[in-house]
Amino acid sequence: MPDLAVICNPNKLREQYCFGAPTVVMEILFPSTVKADRLVKLNRYQQAGVPEYWIVLPQEQNATVFVLENGLYRTVAVYAKEDTAAKVFTLTGCELDLTRVFE
């Protein structure tokens, strides 16, 4: 289960889960979850066809964004806590103010 998932297609929603790939998945990394989130979950989300995957590191106050291209994730951005307009690539016009996220 992801820490945060954005599901834009309401037909994918079931009572307690998403049937199919969410549009965006975000994982908050902690020392105990680094391996799982950077390797295992990244590969699972990639295979499942999740279009955008964020790895957020609260200790380092940054976020790495991966976008699925031709079935493989490509790093498209690395944001720092000072970024007030961190673009969510698969959601047109959606930006996050990371200064508020890392408060």
Rosetta constraint file for C-alpha pairs under 8 A:
AtomPair CA 2 CA 25 HARMONIC 6.38 0.50
AtomPair CA 2 CA 26 HARMONIC 6.51 0.50
AtomPair CA 2 CA 27 HARMONIC 5.95 0.50
AtomPair CA 3 CA 25 HARMONIC 7.67 0.50
AtomPair CA 3 CA 26 HARMONIC 6.04 0.50
AtomPair CA 3 CA 27 HARMONIC 5.11 0.50
AtomPair CA 3 CA 28 HARMONIC 6.47 0.50
AtomPair CA 4 CA 25 HARMONIC 5.81 0.50
AtomPair CA 4 CA 26 HARMONIC 5.06 0.50
AtomPair CA 4 CA 27 HARMONIC 6.62 0.50
AtomPair CA 5 CA 22 HARMONIC 6.23 0.50
AtomPair CA 5 CA 23 HARMONIC 7.46 0.50
AtomPair CA 5 CA 24 HARMONIC 5.69 0.50
AtomPair CA 5 CA 25 HARMONIC 4.52 0.50
AtomPair CA 5 CA 26 HARMONIC 6.32 0.50
AtomPair CA 6 CA 22 HARMONIC 5.84 0.50
AtomPair CA 6 CA 23 HARMONIC 5.59 0.50
AtomPair CA 6 CA 24 HARMONIC 5.01 0.50
AtomPair CA 6 CA 25 HARMONIC 6.45 0.50
AtomPair CA 7 CA 12 HARMONIC 7.52 0.50
AtomPair CA 7 CA 13 HARMONIC 7.75 0.50
AtomPair CA 7 CA 18 HARMONIC 7.73 0.50
AtomPair CA 7 CA 22 HARMONIC 4.71 0.50
AtomPair CA 7 CA 23 HARMONIC 5.37 0.50
AtomPair CA 7 CA 24 HARMONIC 7.12 0.50
AtomPair CA 8 CA 22 HARMONIC 7.35 0.50
AtomPair CA 8 CA 23 HARMONIC 6.33 0.50
AtomPair CA 9 CA 13 HARMONIC 7.61 0.50
AtomPair CA 12 CA 18 HARMONIC 5.42 0.50
AtomPair CA 12 CA 19 HARMONIC 4.78 0.50
AtomPair CA 12 CA 20 HARMONIC 6.18 0.50
AtomPair CA 13 CA 17 HARMONIC 6.31 0.50
AtomPair CA 13 CA 18 HARMONIC 4.80 0.50
AtomPair CA 13 CA 19 HARMONIC 6.18 0.50
AtomPair CA 14 CA 18 HARMONIC 5.84 0.50
AtomPair CA 14 CA 19 HARMONIC 6.76 0.50
AtomPair CA 18 CA 22 HARMONIC 7.06 0.50
AtomPair CA 20 CA 48 HARMONIC 7.74 0.50
AtomPair CA 21 CA 45 HARMONIC 7.96 0.50
AtomPair CA 21 CA 48 HARMONIC 6.12 0.50
AtomPair CA 21 CA 49 HARMONIC 6.09 0.50
AtomPair CA 21 CA 50 HARMONIC 5.19 0.50
AtomPair CA 22 CA 50 HARMONIC 5.90 0.50
AtomPair CA 22 CA 51 HARMONIC 7.82 0.50
AtomPair CA 23 CA 50 HARMONIC 5.99 0.50
AtomPair CA 23 CA 51 HARMONIC 5.76 0.50
AtomPair CA 23 CA 52 HARMONIC 6.53 0.50
AtomPair CA 23 CA 90 HARMONIC 7.17 0.50
AtomPair CA 24 CA 50 HARMONIC 6.56 0.50
AtomPair CA 24 CA 51 HARMONIC 6.39 0.50
AtomPair CA 24 CA 52 HARMONIC 4.80 0.50
AtomPair CA 24 CA 53 HARMONIC 5.88 0.50
AtomPair CA 24 CA 54 HARMONIC 7.75 0.50
AtomPair CA 24 CA 90 HARMONIC 7.44 0.50
AtomPair CA 25 CA 50 HARMONIC 7.29 0.50
AtomPair CA 25 CA 52 HARMONIC 6.40 0.50
AtomPair CA 25 CA 53 HARMONIC 4.93 0.50
AtomPair CA 25 CA 54 HARMONIC 6.22 0.50
AtomPair CA 26 CA 53 HARMONIC 5.83 0.50
AtomPair CA 26 CA 54 HARMONIC 4.53 0.50
AtomPair CA 26 CA 55 HARMONIC 5.95 0.50
AtomPair CA 26 CA 56 HARMONIC 7.11 0.50
AtomPair CA 27 CA 37 HARMONIC 6.79 0.50
AtomPair CA 27 CA 53 HARMONIC 7.94 0.50
AtomPair CA 27 CA 54 HARMONIC 6.24 0.50
AtomPair CA 27 CA 55 HARMONIC 5.12 0.50
AtomPair CA 27 CA 56 HARMONIC 6.05 0.50
AtomPair CA 28 CA 55 HARMONIC 6.21 0.50
AtomPair CA 28 CA 56 HARMONIC 4.81 0.50
AtomPair CA 28 CA 57 HARMONIC 6.10 0.50
AtomPair CA 28 CA 58 HARMONIC 7.15 0.50
AtomPair CA 29 CA 33 HARMONIC 5.79 0.50
AtomPair CA 29 CA 34 HARMONIC 5.71 0.50
AtomPair CA 29 CA 37 HARMONIC 6.90 0.50
AtomPair CA 29 CA 55 HARMONIC 6.81 0.50
AtomPair CA 29 CA 56 HARMONIC 5.95 0.50
AtomPair CA 29 CA 57 HARMONIC 5.20 0.50
AtomPair CA 29 CA 58 HARMONIC 7.09 0.50
AtomPair CA 30 CA 34 HARMONIC 6.13 0.50
AtomPair CA 30 CA 57 HARMONIC 7.11 0.50
AtomPair CA 30 CA 58 HARMONIC 7.68 0.50
AtomPair CA 30 CA 59 HARMONIC 7.83 0.50
AtomPair CA 33 CA 37 HARMONIC 5.96 0.50
AtomPair CA 34 CA 38 HARMONIC 5.84 0.50
AtomPair CA 35 CA 39 HARMONIC 5.72 0.50
AtomPair CA 35 CA 40 HARMONIC 7.08 0.50
AtomPair CA 36 CA 40 HARMONIC 4.81 0.50
AtomPair CA 36 CA 41 HARMONIC 5.83 0.50
AtomPair CA 37 CA 41 HARMONIC 4.93 0.50
AtomPair CA 37 CA 42 HARMONIC 6.18 0.50
AtomPair CA 37 CA 55 HARMONIC 7.54 0.50
AtomPair CA 38 CA 42 HARMONIC 5.70 0.50
AtomPair CA 38 CA 55 HARMONIC 7.65 0.50
AtomPair CA 39 CA 43 HARMONIC 6.11 0.50
AtomPair CA 40 CA 44 HARMONIC 6.26 0.50
AtomPair CA 41 CA 45 HARMONIC 5.96 0.50
AtomPair CA 42 CA 46 HARMONIC 6.04 0.50
AtomPair CA 42 CA 53 HARMONIC 7.65 0.50
AtomPair CA 43 CA 47 HARMONIC 6.09 0.50
AtomPair CA 44 CA 48 HARMONIC 6.06 0.50
AtomPair CA 45 CA 49 HARMONIC 6.18 0.50
AtomPair CA 45 CA 50 HARMONIC 5.37 0.50
AtomPair CA 45 CA 53 HARMONIC 7.68 0.50
AtomPair CA 46 CA 50 HARMONIC 5.98 0.50
AtomPair CA 46 CA 51 HARMONIC 7.93 0.50
AtomPair CA 46 CA 68 HARMONIC 6.98 0.50
AtomPair CA 46 CA 71 HARMONIC 6.82 0.50
AtomPair CA 46 CA 72 HARMONIC 6.33 0.50
AtomPair CA 46 CA 73 HARMONIC 6.52 0.50
AtomPair CA 47 CA 71 HARMONIC 7.38 0.50
AtomPair CA 49 CA 68 HARMONIC 7.34 0.50
AtomPair CA 49 CA 71 HARMONIC 7.08 0.50
AtomPair CA 50 CA 68 HARMONIC 7.10 0.50
AtomPair CA 51 CA 67 HARMONIC 5.74 0.50
AtomPair CA 51 CA 68 HARMONIC 4.97 0.50
AtomPair CA 51 CA 90 HARMONIC 7.04 0.50
AtomPair CA 52 CA 65 HARMONIC 7.16 0.50
AtomPair CA 52 CA 66 HARMONIC 5.69 0.50
AtomPair CA 52 CA 67 HARMONIC 4.56 0.50
AtomPair CA 52 CA 68 HARMONIC 6.22 0.50
AtomPair CA 52 CA 89 HARMONIC 7.39 0.50
AtomPair CA 52 CA 90 HARMONIC 6.63 0.50
AtomPair CA 53 CA 65 HARMONIC 5.90 0.50
AtomPair CA 53 CA 66 HARMONIC 5.10 0.50
AtomPair CA 53 CA 67 HARMONIC 6.48 0.50
AtomPair CA 54 CA 63 HARMONIC 6.58 0.50
AtomPair CA 54 CA 64 HARMONIC 5.68 0.50
AtomPair CA 54 CA 65 HARMONIC 4.58 0.50
AtomPair CA 54 CA 66 HARMONIC 6.25 0.50
AtomPair CA 55 CA 63 HARMONIC 5.53 0.50
AtomPair CA 55 CA 64 HARMONIC 5.26 0.50
AtomPair CA 55 CA 65 HARMONIC 6.59 0.50
AtomPair CA 56 CA 61 HARMONIC 7.58 0.50
AtomPair CA 56 CA 62 HARMONIC 6.04 0.50
AtomPair CA 56 CA 63 HARMONIC 4.28 0.50
AtomPair CA 56 CA 64 HARMONIC 6.56 0.50
AtomPair CA 57 CA 61 HARMONIC 5.63 0.50
AtomPair CA 57 CA 62 HARMONIC 5.48 0.50
AtomPair CA 57 CA 63 HARMONIC 6.05 0.50
AtomPair CA 58 CA 62 HARMONIC 6.75 0.50
AtomPair CA 58 CA 102 HARMONIC 6.81 0.50
AtomPair CA 61 CA 80 HARMONIC 6.11 0.50
AtomPair CA 61 CA 81 HARMONIC 5.30 0.50
AtomPair CA 61 CA 102 HARMONIC 6.29 0.50
AtomPair CA 62 CA 78 HARMONIC 7.06 0.50
AtomPair CA 62 CA 79 HARMONIC 5.42 0.50
AtomPair CA 62 CA 80 HARMONIC 4.33 0.50
AtomPair CA 62 CA 81 HARMONIC 5.79 0.50
AtomPair CA 63 CA 78 HARMONIC 5.64 0.50
AtomPair CA 63 CA 79 HARMONIC 5.14 0.50
AtomPair CA 63 CA 80 HARMONIC 6.58 0.50
AtomPair CA 64 CA 75 HARMONIC 7.11 0.50
AtomPair CA 64 CA 76 HARMONIC 7.91 0.50
AtomPair CA 64 CA 77 HARMONIC 5.90 0.50
AtomPair CA 64 CA 78 HARMONIC 4.39 0.50
AtomPair CA 64 CA 79 HARMONIC 6.40 0.50
AtomPair CA 65 CA 75 HARMONIC 5.79 0.50
AtomPair CA 65 CA 76 HARMONIC 5.79 0.50
AtomPair CA 65 CA 77 HARMONIC 5.19 0.50
AtomPair CA 65 CA 78 HARMONIC 6.21 0.50
AtomPair CA 66 CA 73 HARMONIC 5.53 0.50
AtomPair CA 66 CA 74 HARMONIC 5.23 0.50
AtomPair CA 66 CA 75 HARMONIC 4.41 0.50
AtomPair CA 66 CA 76 HARMONIC 5.69 0.50
AtomPair CA 66 CA 77 HARMONIC 7.33 0.50
AtomPair CA 67 CA 73 HARMONIC 5.32 0.50
AtomPair CA 67 CA 74 HARMONIC 5.46 0.50
AtomPair CA 67 CA 75 HARMONIC 6.55 0.50
AtomPair CA 67 CA 76 HARMONIC 6.52 0.50
AtomPair CA 67 CA 89 HARMONIC 7.64 0.50
AtomPair CA 68 CA 72 HARMONIC 5.30 0.50
AtomPair CA 68 CA 73 HARMONIC 4.40 0.50
AtomPair CA 68 CA 74 HARMONIC 6.33 0.50
AtomPair CA 69 CA 73 HARMONIC 6.11 0.50
AtomPair CA 69 CA 74 HARMONIC 6.78 0.50
AtomPair CA 79 CA 83 HARMONIC 6.28 0.50
AtomPair CA 79 CA 86 HARMONIC 6.57 0.50
AtomPair CA 80 CA 98 HARMONIC 7.30 0.50
AtomPair CA 81 CA 98 HARMONIC 5.24 0.50
AtomPair CA 81 CA 99 HARMONIC 5.17 0.50
AtomPair CA 81 CA 101 HARMONIC 7.87 0.50
AtomPair CA 81 CA 102 HARMONIC 6.25 0.50
AtomPair CA 82 CA 98 HARMONIC 6.60 0.50
AtomPair CA 82 CA 99 HARMONIC 5.51 0.50
AtomPair CA 83 CA 97 HARMONIC 6.45 0.50
AtomPair CA 83 CA 98 HARMONIC 5.61 0.50
AtomPair CA 83 CA 99 HARMONIC 6.48 0.50
AtomPair CA 84 CA 96 HARMONIC 6.69 0.50
AtomPair CA 84 CA 97 HARMONIC 4.11 0.50
AtomPair CA 84 CA 98 HARMONIC 5.66 0.50
AtomPair CA 84 CA 99 HARMONIC 6.15 0.50
AtomPair CA 85 CA 95 HARMONIC 5.24 0.50
AtomPair CA 85 CA 96 HARMONIC 5.52 0.50
AtomPair CA 85 CA 97 HARMONIC 5.37 0.50
AtomPair CA 85 CA 98 HARMONIC 7.46 0.50
AtomPair CA 86 CA 95 HARMONIC 5.14 0.50
AtomPair CA 86 CA 96 HARMONIC 4.93 0.50
AtomPair CA 86 CA 97 HARMONIC 6.31 0.50
AtomPair CA 86 CA 98 HARMONIC 6.85 0.50
AtomPair CA 87 CA 93 HARMONIC 7.87 0.50
AtomPair CA 87 CA 94 HARMONIC 6.25 0.50
AtomPair CA 87 CA 95 HARMONIC 4.45 0.50
AtomPair CA 87 CA 96 HARMONIC 6.53 0.50
AtomPair CA 88 CA 92 HARMONIC 7.50 0.50
AtomPair CA 88 CA 93 HARMONIC 7.87 0.50
AtomPair CA 88 CA 94 HARMONIC 5.53 0.50
AtomPair CA 88 CA 95 HARMONIC 5.62 0.50
AtomPair CA 88 CA 96 HARMONIC 7.41 0.50
AtomPair CA 89 CA 94 HARMONIC 7.77 0.50
AtomPair CA 97 CA 101 HARMONIC 6.72 0.50
AtomPair CA 98 CA 102 HARMONIC 6.06 0.50
AtomPair CA 99 CA 103 HARMONIC 6.31 0.50
